[in-house]
Amino acid sequence: MTLTSKALLLTSALALFAAPAVAQSQGDWTFGIGVGSVDPKSDNGTLAGAAADIGSDEALTLTFEYFIRDNIGIELLAATPFEHEISLGGSPAATTKHLPPTLSVNYHFTNASPWKPYVGLGINYTTFFEEETGLGTLELDDSFGISAQVGVDYKISDNGWLRANIRWFDIDTDASLNGADIGTAEIDPFLFGVAYVHKF
């Protein structure tokens, strides 16, 4: 099953749970801690005349969400650094780390069951650092782009939830080697996450 098919399947499942009622109240806030796996798309463009392939990685994720209205929250996503291997023409060529802070507006659905789906749309800022390669000095520019997500929370206590979600990010970075432009890497990854979320 492709990543797009998985996302569509999850979206369809969430729609079945949706109902017009209050999931979270205005003034509530939550903190989430979990693990996310960043999986870039398969075709990452051309760098230095060779096809680029950017590997996946996992890291700790944190979320902070404040509800400005019933069911509507402003969420900040943070994480420990993700590290990726960059291959050119099928051969390992470089590594880089990145941080993907993302600010989203989420709408949380509710119903009589313990399953509470939500959707979100936001803006992502990705910063790259510690680029390493034996080819010279590699630099990857920071990136701004949109982000979208679908997810579902499962209630395990009055204030505790288990969360699973899928995010997509629009991430493109201009690359230079020894000061010369070598192309643009089109990363556009999915982030698959699981977390524990606590409501305060």
Secondary structure, DSSP 4 states (H G I P E B T S, - for coil): --HHHHHHHHHHHHHHH--SS-SS-TT-EEEEEEEEEEE--S---EETTEEEEE--EEEEEEEEEEEEETTEEEEEEEESPEEEEEEETTEEEEEEEEE--EEEEEEE---SSSEEEEEEEEEEEEEEEEEEETTS-EEE--EEEEEEEEEEEEE-SSSEEEEEEEEEE--EEEEEETTEEEEEEE---EEEEEEEEEE-
